[in-house]
Amino acid sequence: MTDYIKENLVNKKALVLDGAMATELEKRGVDTSSDLWSATALINNPEAVRDVHTSYFAVGADIAITDTYQANVEGFEKAGFSETDSEKLITEAVRLEAGT
């Protein structure tokens, strides 16, 4: 990934980051009112997370930030998930951002 950023900075004055995740998830019907906020989508609607990333790339974003703002082991454990499942959800957030 570092090479991608370096190469693009040679050709551009700036790189464009994606925008808000929670706002776009809410537009897609995802409830973000829990303590997990937008990370709830990793559990209930990972396709919506992928769709948000895809939509930002479609309009010119060069870089996307993972849906991990409230995605942490402690937060997932408070919501009833095991440490192992919490780590899998965090890994899923990175995978969805990468489009794999």
MMTF fields as JSON, N, C-alpha, C and O atoms, coordinates in Angstrom:
{
  "mmtfVersion": "1.0.0",
  "mmtfProducer": "UNKNOWN",
  "numBonds": 399,
  "numAtoms": 400,
  "numGroups": 100,
  "numChains": 1,
  "numModels": 1,
  "chainsPerModel": [1],
  "groupsPerChain": [100],
  "chainIdList": ["A"],
  "bondAtomList": [4, 2, 8, 6, 12, 10, 16, 14, 20, 18, 24, 22, 28, 26, 32, 30, 36, 34, 40, 38, 44, 42, 48, 46, 52, 50, 56, 54, 60, 58, 64, 62, 68, 66, 72, 70, 76, 74, 80, 78, 84, 82, 88, 86, 92, 90, 96, 94, 100, 98, 104, 102, 108, 106, 112, 110, 116, 114, 120, 118, 124, 122, 128, 126, 132, 130, 136, 134, 140, 138, 144, 142, 148, 146, 152, 150, 156, 154, 160, 158, 164, 162, 168, 166, 172, 170, 176, 174, 180, 178, 184, 182, 188, 186, 192, 190, 196, 194, 200, 198, 204, 202, 208, 206, 212, 210, 216, 214, 220, 218, 224, 222, 228, 226, 232, 230, 236, 234, 240, 238, 244, 242, 248, 246, 252, 250, 256, 254, 260, 258, 264, 262, 268, 266, 272, 270, 276, 274, 280, 278, 284, 282, 288, 286, 292, 290, 296, 294, 300, 298, 304, 302, 308, 306, 312, 310, 316, 314, 320, 318, 324, 322, 328, 326, 332, 330, 336, 334, 340, 338, 344, 342, 348, 346, 352, 350, 356, 354, 360, 358, 364, 362, 368, 366, 372, 370, 376, 374, 380, 378, 384, 382, 388, 386, 392, 390, 396, 394],
  "bondOrderList": [1, 1, 1, 1, 1, 1, 1, 1, 1, 1, 1, 1, 1, 1, 1, 1, 1, 1, 1, 1, 1, 1, 1, 1, 1, 1, 1, 1, 1, 1, 1, 1, 1, 1, 1, 1, 1, 1, 1, 1, 1, 1, 1, 1, 1, 1, 1, 1, 1, 1, 1, 1, 1, 1, 1, 1, 1, 1, 1, 1, 1, 1, 1, 1, 1, 1, 1, 1, 1, 1, 1, 1, 1, 1, 1, 1, 1, 1, 1, 1, 1, 1, 1, 1, 1, 1, 1, 1, 1, 1, 1, 1, 1, 1, 1, 1, 1, 1, 1],
  "groupList": [{"groupName": "MET", "atomNameList": ["N", "CA", "C", "O"], "elementList": ["N", "C", "C", "O"], "formalChargeList": [0, 0, 0, 0], "bondAtomList": [1, 0, 2, 1, 3, 2], "bondOrderList": [1, 1, 2], "singleLetterCode": "M", "chemCompType": "L-PEPTIDE LINKING"}, {"groupName": "THR", "atomNameList": ["N", "CA", "C", "O"], "elementList": ["N", "C", "C", "O"], "formalChargeList": [0, 0, 0, 0], "bondAtomList": [1, 0, 2, 1, 3, 2], "bondOrderList": [1, 1, 2], "singleLetterCode": "T", "chemCompType": "L-PEPTIDE LINKING"}, {"groupName": "ASP", "atomNameList": ["N", "CA", "C", "O"], "elementList": ["N", "C", "C", "O"], "formalChargeList": [0, 0, 0, 0], "bondAtomList": [1, 0, 2, 1, 3, 2], "bondOrderList": [1, 1, 2], "singleLetterCode": "D", "chemCompType": "L-PEPTIDE LINKING"}, {"groupName": "TYR", "atomNameList": ["N", "CA", "C", "O"], "elementList": ["N", "C", "C", "O"], "formalChargeList": [0, 0, 0, 0], "bondAtomList": [1, 0, 2, 1, 3, 2], "bondOrderList": [1, 1, 2], "singleLetterCode": "Y", "chemCompType": "L-PEPTIDE LINKING"}, {"groupName": "ILE", "atomNameList": ["N", "CA", "C", "O"], "elementList": ["N", "C", "C", "O"], "formalChargeList": [0, 0, 0, 0], "bondAtomList": [1, 0, 2, 1, 3, 2], "bondOrderList": [1, 1, 2], "singleLetterCode": "I", "chemCompType": "L-PEPTIDE LINKING"}, {"groupName": "LYS", "atomNameList": ["N", "CA", "C", "O"], "elementList": ["N", "C", "C", "O"], "formalChargeList": [0, 0, 0, 0], "bondAtomList": [1, 0, 2, 1, 3, 2], "bondOrderList": [1, 1, 2], "singleLetterCode": "K", "chemCompType": "L-PEPTIDE LINKING"}, {"groupName": "GLU", "atomNameList": ["N", "CA", "C", "O"], "elementList": ["N", "C", "C", "O"], "formalChargeList": [0, 0, 0, 0], "bondAtomList": [1, 0, 2, 1, 3, 2], "bondOrderList": [1, 1, 2], "singleLetterCode": "E", "chemCompType": "L-PEPTIDE LINKING"}, {"groupName": "ASN", "atomNameList": ["N", "CA", "C", "O"], "elementList": ["N", "C", "C", "O"], "formalChargeList": [0, 0, 0, 0], "bondAtomList": [1, 0, 2, 1, 3, 2], "bondOrderList": [1, 1, 2], "singleLetterCode": "N", "chemCompType": "L-PEPTIDE LINKING"}, {"groupName": "LEU", "atomNameList": ["N", "CA", "C", "O"], "elementList": ["N", "C", "C", "O"], "formalChargeList": [0, 0, 0, 0], "bondAtomList": [1, 0, 2, 1, 3, 2], "bondOrderList": [1, 1, 2], "singleLetterCode": "L", "chemCompType": "L-PEPTIDE LINKING"}, {"groupName": "VAL", "atomNameList": ["N", "CA", "C", "O"], "elementList": ["N", "C", "C", "O"], "formalChargeList": [0, 0, 0, 0], "bondAtomList": [1, 0, 2, 1, 3, 2], "bondOrderList": [1, 1, 2], "singleLetterCode": "V", "chemCompType": "L-PEPTIDE LINKING"}, {"groupName": "ALA", "atomNameList": ["N", "CA", "C", "O"], "elementList": ["N", "C", "C", "O"], "formalChargeList": [0, 0, 0, 0], "bondAtomList": [1, 0, 2, 1, 3, 2], "bondOrderList": [1, 1, 2], "singleLetterCode": "A", "chemCompType": "L-PEPTIDE LINKING"}, {"groupName": "GLY", "atomNameList": ["N", "CA", "C", "O"], "elementList": ["N", "C", "C", "O"], "formalChargeList": [0, 0, 0, 0], "bondAtomList": [1, 0, 2, 1, 3, 2], "bondOrderList": [1, 1, 2], "singleLetterCode": "G", "chemCompType": "PEPTIDE LINKING"}, {"groupName": "ARG", "atomNameList": ["N", "CA", "C", "O"], "elementList": ["N", "C", "C", "O"], "formalChargeList": [0, 0, 0, 0], "bondAtomList": [1, 0, 2, 1, 3, 2], "bondOrderList": [1, 1, 2], "singleLetterCode": "R", "chemCompType": "L-PEPTIDE LINKING"}, {"groupName": "SER", "atomNameList": ["N", "CA", "C", "O"], "elementList": ["N", "C", "C", "O"], "formalChargeList": [0, 0, 0, 0], "bondAtomList": [1, 0, 2, 1, 3, 2], "bondOrderList": [1, 1, 2], "singleLetterCode": "S", "chemCompType": "L-PEPTIDE LINKING"}, {"groupName": "TRP", "atomNameList": ["N", "CA", "C", "O"], "elementList": ["N", "C", "C", "O"], "formalChargeList": [0, 0, 0, 0], "bondAtomList": [1, 0, 2, 1, 3, 2], "bondOrderList": [1, 1, 2], "singleLetterCode": "W", "chemCompType": "L-PEPTIDE LINKING"}, {"groupName": "PRO", "atomNameList": ["N", "CA", "C", "O"], "elementList": ["N", "C", "C", "O"], "formalChargeList": [0, 0, 0, 0], "bondAtomList": [1, 0, 2, 1, 3, 2], "bondOrderList": [1, 1, 2], "singleLetterCode": "P", "chemCompType": "L-PEPTIDE LINKING"}, {"groupName": "HIS", "atomNameList": ["N", "CA", "C", "O"], "elementList": ["N", "C", "C", "O"], "formalChargeList": [0, 0, 0, 0], "bondAtomList": [1, 0, 2, 1, 3, 2], "bondOrderList": [1, 1, 2], "singleLetterCode": "H", "chemCompType": "L-PEPTIDE LINKING"}, {"groupName": "PHE", "atomNameList": ["N", "CA", "C", "O"], "elementList": ["N", "C", "C", "O"], "formalChargeList": [0, 0, 0, 0], "bondAtomList": [1, 0, 2, 1, 3, 2], "bondOrderList": [1, 1, 2], "singleLetterCode": "F", "chemCompType": "L-PEPTIDE LINKING"}, {"groupName": "GLN", "atomNameList": ["N", "CA", "C", "O"], "elementList": ["N", "C", "C", "O"], "formalChargeList": [0, 0, 0, 0], "bondAtomList": [1, 0, 2, 1, 3, 2], "bondOrderList": [1, 1, 2], "singleLetterCode": "Q", "chemCompType": "L-PEPTIDE LINKING"}],
  "groupTypeList": [0, 1, 2, 3, 4, 5, 6, 7, 8, 9, 7, 5, 5, 10, 8, 9, 8, 2, 11, 10, 0, 10, 1, 6, 8, 6, 5, 12, 11, 9, 2, 1, 13, 13, 2, 8, 14, 13, 10, 1, 10, 8, 4, 7, 7, 15, 6, 10, 9, 12, 2, 9, 16, 1, 13, 3, 17, 10, 9, 11, 10, 2, 4, 10, 4, 1, 2, 1, 3, 18, 10, 7, 9, 6, 11, 17, 6, 5, 10, 11, 17, 13, 6, 1, 2, 13, 6, 5, 8, 4, 1, 6, 10, 9, 12, 8, 6, 10, 11, 1],
  "groupIdList": [1, 2, 3, 4, 5, 6, 7, 8, 9, 10, 11, 12, 13, 14, 15, 16, 17, 18, 19, 20, 21, 22, 23, 24, 25, 26, 27, 28, 29, 30, 31, 32, 33, 34, 35, 36, 37, 38, 39, 40, 41, 42, 43, 44, 45, 46, 47, 48, 49, 50, 51, 52, 53, 54, 55, 56, 57, 58, 59, 60, 61, 62, 63, 64, 65, 66, 67, 68, 69, 70, 71, 72, 73, 74, 75, 76, 77, 78, 79, 80, 81, 82, 83, 84, 85, 86, 87, 88, 89, 90, 91, 92, 93, 94, 95, 96, 97, 98, 99, 100],
  "secStructList": [7, 2, 2, 2, 2, 2, 2, 2, 2, 2, 2, 7, 1, 7, 7, 7, 5, 7, 7, 7, 2, 2, 2, 2, 2, 2, 2, 6, 6, 7, 7, 7, 7, 1, 6, 6, 4, 4, 4, 2, 2, 2, 2, 2, 7, 2, 2, 2, 2, 2, 2, 2, 2, 2, 2, 2, 2, 2, 6, 6, 7, 1, 5, 7, 7, 7, 1, 7, 1, 1, 7, 7, 2, 2, 2, 2, 2, 2, 6, 6, 7, 7, 2, 2, 2, 2, 2, 2, 2, 2, 2, 2, 2, 2, 2, 2, 2, 2, 6, 7],
  "xCoordList": [0.831, 0.0, 0.872, 0.51, 1.985, 2.86, 3.286, 3.346, 3.584, 3.977, 2.852, 3.107, 1.607, 0.456, 0.4, 0.243, 0.525, 0.471, 1.645, 1.465, 2.824, 4.014, 3.9, 4.184, 3.488, 3.346, 2.31, 2.528, 1.194, 0.153, 0.547, 0.15, 1.307, 1.748, 2.738, 2.856, 3.444, 4.334, 3.507, 3.913, 2.347, 1.511, 0.429, -0.163, 0.154, -0.923, -0.41, 0.59, -1.103, -0.755, -1.312, -0.769, -2.405, -3.051, -3.814, -4.174, -4.052, -4.894, -6.214, -6.257, -7.284, -8.628, -9.012, -8.986, -9.37, -9.869, -11.367, -12.044, -11.863, -13.31, -13.994, -13.33, -15.307, -16.065, -16.593, -16.068, -17.632, -18.221, -18.791, -19.462, -18.523, -19.064, -20.461, -21.385, -20.636, -21.923, -23.054, -24.141, -22.809, -23.844, -24.287, -25.482, -23.334, -23.672, -24.346, -25.236, -23.924, -24.595, -26.036, -26.935, -26.259, -27.624, -28.5, -29.668, -27.955, -28.7, -29.095, -30.069, -28.339, -28.615, -29.447, -29.608, -29.968, -30.858, -30.19, -30.854, -28.903, -28.183, -28.374, -28.141, -28.796, -28.975, -27.604, -26.953, -27.175, -25.867, -25.999, -25.088, -27.127, -27.388, -26.829, -26.952, -26.23, -25.673, -24.295, -23.759, -23.736, -22.392, -21.339, -20.271, -21.632, -20.688, -20.743, -19.864, -21.763, -21.954, -21.869, -22.606, -21.02, -20.989, -20.433, -20.663, -19.712, -19.185, -20.301, -20.068, -21.508, -22.656, -22.852, -23.272, -22.551, -22.718, -21.803, -22.127, -20.676, -19.786, -20.469, -20.16, -21.391, -22.127, -23.367, -23.6, -24.161, -25.486, -25.574, -26.487, -24.626, -24.758, -23.404, -23.201, -22.474, -21.155, -21.209, -20.335, -22.247, -22.375, -22.542, -22.057, -23.229, -23.413, -22.074, -21.842, -21.193, -19.86, -19.115, -18.527, -19.14, -18.473, -19.08, -18.352, -20.406, -21.074, -20.643, -20.449, -20.495, -20.051, -18.651, -18.396, -17.742, -16.381, -16.41, -15.757, -17.164, -17.257, -17.784, -17.289, -18.789, -19.364, -18.363, -18.333, -17.551, -16.543, -15.467, -15.033, -15.037, -14.051, -14.642, -13.935, -15.921, -16.576, -16.61, -16.649, -16.595, -16.639, -15.279, -15.19, -14.218, -12.89, -12.006, -10.891, -12.459, -11.583, -10.383, -10.514, -9.24, -8.017, -7.759, -7.158, -8.223, -7.945, -9.232, -10.003, -9.455, -10.605, -10.115, -9.1, -10.846, -10.549, -11.452, -12.641, -10.908, -11.697, -12.841, -12.798, -13.859, -15.017, -14.677, -15.291, -13.696, -13.222, -13.228, -12.535, -13.985, -13.993, -14.35, -13.654, -15.393, -15.778, -15.521, -15.925, -14.861, -14.585, -13.318, -12.207, -13.494, -12.368, -12.82, -14.015, -11.873, -12.198, -13.069, -14.073, -12.709, -13.476, -14.933, -15.854, -15.135, -16.492, -17.309, -18.48, -16.693, -17.404, -17.693, -18.756, -16.76, -16.996, -18.163, -18.972, -18.264, -19.403, -20.719, -21.762, -20.658, -21.85, -22.104, -23.057, -21.249, -21.48, -20.637, -20.875, -19.668, -18.823, -17.566, -17.092, -17.035, -15.783, -14.618, -14.768, -13.473, -12.28, -11.958, -11.627, -12.056, -11.773, -12.73, -12.303, -14.026, -15.003, -14.795, -14.978, -14.417, -14.14, -12.99, -13.063, -11.945, -10.789, -11.159, -10.665, -12.023, -12.479, -13.278, -13.139, -14.109, -14.89, -13.992, -14.245, -12.968, -12.024, -11.27, -11.068, -10.861, -10.197, -11.135, -10.709, -12.408, -13.409, -13.525, -13.706, -13.427, -13.507, -12.391, -12.61, -11.206, -10.064, -10.263, -9.992, -10.733, -10.973, -12.009, -11.834, -13.079, -14.132, -13.602, -13.977, -12.737, -12.161, -11.271, -11.217, -10.587, -9.675, -10.41, -9.823, -11.698, -12.492, -12.212, -12.465, -11.69, -11.395, -12.437, -12.35],
  "yCoordList": [-1.19, 0.0, 1.249, 2.248, 1.213, 2.373, 2.784, 3.977, 1.814, 2.133, 2.845, 3.78, 2.419, 3.063, 4.533, 5.403, 4.81, 6.191, 6.984, 8.096, 6.425, 7.117, 7.418, 8.535, 6.428, 6.615, 7.687, 8.513, 7.681, 8.658, 10.059, 11.034, 10.178, 11.5, 12.11, 13.333, 11.269, 11.778, 12.402, 13.402, 11.81, 12.25, 13.241, 13.865, 13.406, 14.279, 15.2, 14.911, 16.302, 17.202, 16.7, 16.991, 15.94, 15.429, 14.16, 13.922, 13.362, 12.184, 12.457, 13.144, 11.917, 12.15, 10.985, 9.825, 11.32, 10.31, 10.128, 10.998, 8.997, 8.777, 9.687, 10.464, 9.594, 10.44, 9.66, 8.608, 10.195, 9.624, 8.231, 8.005, 7.312, 5.958, 5.89, 5.398, 6.371, 6.22, 6.898, 6.335, 8.084, 8.805, 8.005, 7.898, 7.449, 6.667, 5.347, 4.886, 4.737, 3.508, 3.796, 3.023, 4.899, 5.273, 5.479, 5.092, 6.08, 6.254, 4.909, 4.82, 3.868, 2.523, 1.703, 0.494, 2.362, 1.705, 1.005, 0.266, 1.21, 0.59, 1.435, 2.643, 0.795, 1.472, 1.612, 0.613, 2.84, 3.097, 3.678, 4.347, 3.423, 4.053, 3.279, 3.748, 2.128, 1.368, 1.916, 2.794, 1.394, 1.795, 1.463, 2.076, 0.499, 0.126, 1.071, 1.041, 1.902, 2.893, 2.253, 1.302, 2.723, 2.168, 0.746, 0.026, 0.332, -1.037, -2.069, -3.248, -1.645, -2.557, -3.175, -4.326, -2.419, -2.93, -4.11, -4.945, -4.199, -5.346, -6.632, -7.707, -6.524, -7.682, -7.948, -9.07, -6.893, -7.048, -6.83, -7.339, -6.072, -5.724, -5.379, -4.244, -6.34, -6.033, -5.596, -4.868, -6.05, -5.639, -4.126, -3.509, -3.53, -2.074, -1.373, -0.326, -1.933, -1.347, -1.377, -0.376, -2.509, -2.631, -1.64, -1.001, -1.512, -0.581, 0.861, 1.625, 1.228, 2.593, 2.825, 3.843, 1.881, 2.019, 2.131, 2.999, 1.256, 1.252, 2.58, 3.099, 3.128, 4.393, 5.536, 6.413, 5.54, 6.592, 6.455, 7.458, 5.237, 5.057, 5.462, 6.009, 5.2, 5.536, 7.038, 7.466, 7.835, 9.294, 9.955, 11.176, 9.143, 9.722, 9.57, 10.092, 8.874, 8.678, 7.825, 6.87, 8.176, 7.396, 6.441, 5.381, 6.83, 6.075, 5.952, 6.906, 4.781, 4.577, 4.245, 3.571, 4.724, 4.434, 3.279, 3.274, 2.319, 1.157, 1.544, 2.58, 0.699, 0.9, 0.375, -0.577, 1.003, 0.512, 1.587, 1.449, 2.64, 3.723, 3.212, 3.53, 2.445, 1.867, 0.356, -0.324, -0.156, -1.59, -1.912, -1.751, -2.361, -2.775, -3.95, -4.144, -4.715, -5.938, -5.615, -6.289, -4.611, -4.267, -3.932, -4.397, -3.136, -2.765, -3.961, -4.091, -4.835, -6.029, -6.973, -7.592, -7.085, -7.944, -7.411, -8.196, -6.086, -5.501, -5.84, -5.939, -6.017, -6.36, -7.866, -8.325, -8.643, -10.078, -10.969, -12.176, -10.422, -11.226, -11.665, -10.979, -12.806, -13.293, -12.479, -11.75, -12.613, -11.935, -12.4, -11.588, -13.7, -14.249, -13.699, -13.289, -13.686, -13.145, -11.65, -11.149, -10.946, -9.515, -9.264, -8.383, -10.038, -9.883, -10.218, -9.584, -11.211, -11.557, -10.415, -10.141, -9.748, -8.631, -7.457, -6.791, -7.209, -6.137, -6.479, -5.619, -7.728, -8.176, -8.042, -7.66, -8.356, -8.219, -6.767, -6.509, -5.83, -4.409, -4.036, -3.286, -4.553, -4.271, -4.959, -4.374, -6.191, -6.929, -6.216, -6.119, -5.721, -5.03, -3.751, -3.406, -3.047, -1.811, -2.132, -1.373, -3.243, -3.625, -4.212, -4.397, -4.511, -5.049, -6.502, -6.972, -7.222, -8.648, -9.532, -10.757],
  "zCoordList": [0.0, 0.0, 0.0, -0.62, 0.666, 0.718, -0.688, -0.986, -1.561, -2.927, -3.657, -4.416, -3.442, -4.08, -3.681, -4.538, -2.419, -1.939, -2.499, -2.995, -2.422, -2.912, -4.406, -4.839, -5.185, -6.629, -6.95, -7.837, -6.242, -6.51, -6.074, -6.712, -5.021, -4.598, -5.583, -5.671, -6.318, -7.357, -8.477, -9.069, -8.768, -9.885, -9.499, -10.379, -8.219, -7.766, -6.672, -6.015, -6.489, -5.393, -4.072, -3.007, -4.149, -2.935, -3.272, -4.425, -2.267, -2.41, -1.713, -0.693, -2.266, -1.73, -0.827, -1.238, 0.419, 1.359, 1.149, 0.6, 1.592, 1.554, 2.569, 3.255, 2.665, 3.58, 4.766, 5.131, 5.35, 6.563, 6.306, 5.3, 7.209, 7.098, 7.703, 7.054, 8.927, 9.616, 8.848, 8.719, 8.346, 7.608, 6.391, 6.116, 5.669, 4.471, 4.835, 4.121, 5.944, 6.384, 6.77, 6.442, 7.463, 7.853, 6.621, 6.626, 5.569, 4.32, 3.718, 2.97, 4.046, 3.544, 4.531, 4.363, 5.551, 6.498, 7.658, 8.386, 7.857, 8.971, 10.225, 10.21, 11.304, 12.592, 13.256, 13.561, 13.475, 14.083, 15.489, 15.976, 16.136, 17.435, 18.633, 19.764, 18.42, 19.542, 19.921, 19.245, 20.997, 21.417, 20.363, 20.338, 19.497, 18.446, 17.252, 16.391, 17.201, 16.165, 14.777, 14.516, 13.891, 12.535, 12.496, 11.525, 13.526, 13.569, 13.649, 13.384, 14.01, 14.012, 12.635, 12.523, 11.597, 10.234, 9.952, 9.107, 10.63, 10.437, 10.861, 10.346, 11.793, 12.302, 11.457, 11.006, 11.249, 10.656, 9.155, 8.505, 8.596, 7.189, 6.57, 6.139, 6.517, 5.964, 4.498, 4.027, 3.777, 2.379, 2.272, 1.324, 3.244, 3.24, 3.417, 2.812, 4.235, 4.424, 3.092, 2.683, 2.428, 1.13, 0.134, -0.625, 0.134, -0.778, -0.535, -1.481, 0.731, 1.041, 0.486, -0.157, 0.733, 0.208, -1.32, -1.901, -1.951, -3.408, -3.934, -4.935, -3.257, -3.722, -3.614, -4.477, -2.576, -2.453, -3.531, -4.098, -3.818, -4.89, -6.241, -7.088, -6.443, -7.708, -7.967, -9.121, -6.913, -7.092, -6.884, -6.758, -6.848, -6.872, -5.66, -5.653, -4.631, -3.472, -3.876, -4.642, -3.361, -3.581, -2.424, -2.599, -1.239, -0.021, 0.788, 0.893, 1.353, 2.232, 3.631, 3.81, 4.604, 6.001, 6.43, 6.112, 7.136, 7.546, 8.473, 9.136, 8.509, 9.394, 10.783, 11.264, 11.422, 12.718, 13.797, 14.805, 13.607, 14.592, 15.987, 16.952, 16.109, 17.394, 17.426, 18.369, 16.413, 16.333, 17.112, 16.607, 18.332, 19.157, 20.011, 20.235, 20.476, 21.22, 22.427, 22.657, 23.191, 24.388, 24.039, 24.71, 23.004, 22.598, 22.14, 22.497, 21.348, 20.894, 22.061, 22.109, 22.993, 24.162, 24.991, 25.486, 25.15, 25.871, 25.182, 25.828, 23.855, 23.077, 23.059, 22.43, 23.751, 23.885, 23.0, 22.949, 22.307, 21.429, 22.166, 23.073, 21.771, 22.354, 21.798, 20.818, 22.426, 21.929, 20.515, 19.651, 20.278, 18.955, 17.912, 16.833, 18.225, 17.277, 17.063, 15.954, 18.109, 17.99, 17.023, 16.166, 17.17, 16.287, 14.842, 13.91, 14.658, 13.302, 12.688, 11.496, 13.476, 12.969, 12.572, 11.568, 13.343, 13.015, 11.73, 10.873, 11.606, 10.384, 9.189, 8.099, 9.395, 8.334, 7.879, 6.689, 8.793, 8.433, 7.47, 6.518, 7.714, 6.843, 5.498, 4.45, 5.529, 4.287, 3.411, 2.196, 4.021, 3.272, 2.646, 1.526, 3.358, 2.825, 1.628, 0.66, 1.704, 0.626, -0.557, -1.623, -0.384, -1.48, -1.777, -2.886, -0.791, -1.025, -0.385, -0.48]
}
